[in-house]
Amino acid sequence: MSVARVTEISATSTTGFEDAVRVGIKRASETLRGVRSAWVKEQQVRVEDGGVIEYQVNMMVTFVLDD
């Protein structure tokens, strides 16, 4: 039997939402062991001079706790 925990993280990218998800998962995996899934809770963009300059995702990341 395993026990998991969920933590919320935020990640950004200048190229798109998918890249922001990749960046967030990669970074979370460097700190957390046993990352199993992520759920994108929110997406937003930062706009400057009428154009999108940054994409942000807030994610709920699930990881399995060590025995």
Backbone as a ProteinNet text record, in pm:
[ID]
protein_1_A
[PRIMARY]
MSVARVTEISATSTTGFEDAVRVGIKRASETLRGVRSAWVKEQQVRVEDGGVIEYQVNMMVTFVLDD
[TERTIARY]
84.2	0	88.6	48.2	126.7	40	107.1	42.1	101.1	14.2	59	24.8	95.4	70.7	54.6	-19.9	-41.2	8.8	85	134.2	108.6	86	58.8	186	212.1	326.9	281.9	364.4	340	465	444.7	558.3	526.3	631.4	612.8	701.1	661.9	737.8	708.5	803.3	779.8	730.4	724.4	686	546.7	489.2	354.9	319.6	190	141.6	205.1	216.8	276.6	419.2	494	631.5	632.4	538.5	529.9	503.8	418.4	392.6	521	592.8	719.1	819.6	832.4	925.5	887.2	759.2	713.2	736.7	705	723.9	871.6	953.1	1097.7	1153.8	1114.6	1165.2	1113.4	986.8	930.7	1001.7	1034.2	1100.5	1243.2	1304	1438.2	1434.8	1321.5	1308.3	1227.9	1123	1032.7	1062.1	1065.7	1079.5	940.3	928.3	803.7	691.3	724.4	618.9	543.2	409.7	327.6	232.2	185	88.8	81.2	14.9	-7.8	-139.9	-208.6	-335.3	-320.2	-343.9	-334.1	-460.6	-444.1	-556.2	-595.4	-495.1	-520.6	-416.6	-457.6	-366.8	-390.2	-282.6	-296.8	-179.4	-197.9	-90.7	-61.8	61.4	101.5	111	49.1	40.4	115.7	186.5	258	247.2	208.7	194.4	106	-0.2	-95.5	-55.1	57.2	102.6	132.7	120.6	150	300.9	349.3	494	530.5	430.7	460.7	334.7	353.7	246.6	272.4	167	181.9	77.5	119.4	27.4	43.5	-67.7	-68	-111.9	-30	-54.7	-58.1	-138.4	-140.7	-58.5	55	147.4	132.4	112.8	99	228.2	275.3	394.2	373	435	420.9	524.3	479.7	570.4	653.3	776.5	863.7	806.4	834.7	792.7	876.6
-117.6	0	123.6	225.7	349.5	468	571.7	696.3	807.1	891.6	1001.5	1135.6	1234.5	1372.2	1458.9	1566.8	1659.7	1796.6	1859.9	1994.5	2082.8	2209.6	2302.4	2377.3	2384.2	2460	2551.7	2648.7	2741.1	2741.7	2740.9	2742.3	2834.9	2894.2	2987.2	2950.5	3002.5	2983.8	3100.9	3132.1	3236.3	3177.6	3043.8	2981.7	2920.4	2885.4	2829.4	2754	2716.9	2645.1	2506.3	2433.8	2299.7	2305.2	2405.6	2420.7	2454.8	2537.1	2570.6	2444.5	2354.7	2228.1	2146.1	2136	2059.6	2116.4	2247.7	2314.6	2283.2	2292.7	2266.9	2123.6	2027.8	1886.4	1853.7	1907.9	1882.6	1935.3	2056.2	2116.6	2042.7	2007	1933.2	1799.1	1734.7	1604	1612.6	1730.8	1749.4	1755.1	1796.8	1813	1701.2	1656.7	1555.3	1419.5	1316	1179	1121.2	1037.8	965.8	1046.1	1147.7	1225.2	1132.1	1129.3	1036.9	1106	1225.3	1291.6	1440.1	1513.7	1656	1694.1	1784.4	1835.9	1987.2	2039	2183.2	2247.7	2323.9	2387.6	2519.5	2597.7	2729.3	2759.6	2838.3	2889.4	3039.5	3112.7	3256	3305.8	3420.5	3480.5	3619.8	3662.2	3799.5	3873.3	3988.1	4065.1	4196.3	4230.2	4357.3	4413.9	4538.3	4605.7	4526.4	4466.7	4395.1	4254.6	4205	4071	3986.7	3856.8	3764.1	3752.7	3775.5	3765.9	3650.1	3594.6	3483.7	3401.2	3270	3175.4	3116.2	3105.2	3050.2	2942.3	2834.2	2729.6	2708.8	2686.5	2643.6	2498.2	2411.4	2267.9	2204.7	2099.9	2014.7	1891.5	1872.6	1761.9	1655.1	1531	1417.6	1337.4	1306.9	1223.9	1123.9	1007	899.2	916.4	905.4	918.3	791.1	809.3	695.4	613.3	483.7	395.5	419.7
0	0	0	-73	-76.1	-36.5	7.8	46.7	-38.5	-90.7	-176.9	-113.4	-159	-114.6	-238.4	-225	-335.2	-292.9	-380.5	-353.2	-474.2	-451.2	-561.3	-598.6	-728.8	-777.8	-891.5	-921.5	-1031.5	-1119.5	-1251.1	-1343.9	-1460.7	-1517.3	-1628.4	-1746.5	-1862.8	-1985.9	-2078.3	-2161.4	-2261.6	-2393.5	-2403.4	-2530.5	-2532.2	-2417.1	-2419.2	-2292.3	-2282.5	-2165.4	-2152.9	-2264.6	-2258.3	-2205.7	-2249	-2201	-2051.9	-2007.7	-1864.9	-1782	-1832.7	-1763.1	-1756.9	-1868.9	-1871.5	-1771.3	-1770.1	-1678.1	-1533	-1501.4	-1365	-1321.4	-1408.2	-1374.8	-1360	-1449.7	-1442	-1309.9	-1274.2	-1150.3	-1027.1	-1026.2	-913.1	-896.4	-1006.8	-1002	-948.7	-956.4	-900.6	-747.8	-692	-547.3	-483.1	-550.3	-494.9	-556.7	-473.5	-524.4	-548.7	-648.2	-670.1	-731.1	-812.5	-879.3	-973.3	-959.9	-1037.5	-1134.6	-1100.5	-1189.1	-1155.7	-1245.5	-1222.9	-1287.1	-1223.4	-1273	-1286.9	-1407.4	-1430.1	-1375.7	-1271.3	-1201.1	-1267	-1306.2	-1366.7	-1473	-1569.6	-1671.6	-1682.6	-1702.3	-1725.2	-1807.4	-1867.3	-1946.6	-1894.8	-1917.8	-1887.7	-2019.5	-2026.6	-2151.5	-2136.9	-2242.6	-2246.6	-2387.5	-2399.3	-2529	-2625.7	-2572.7	-2655.9	-2696.8	-2647.2	-2682.9	-2560.4	-2575.6	-2466.2	-2450.4	-2328.6	-2304.3	-2211.9	-2141.7	-2050.7	-2025.3	-2020	-1991.5	-1853.4	-1773.1	-1638.9	-1615.3	-1549.4	-1506.2	-1356.1	-1289.3	-1150.3	-1153.1	-1094.9	-1102	-963.9	-953.3	-835.3	-871	-804.5	-835	-726.6	-771.1	-679	-676.9	-556.1	-542.4	-429.7	-444.3	-347.4	-237.5	-112.9	1.5	18.4	63.9	91.8	207.7	204.2	314.3	437
[MASK]
+++++++++++++++++++++++++++++++++++++++++++++++++++++++++++++++++++

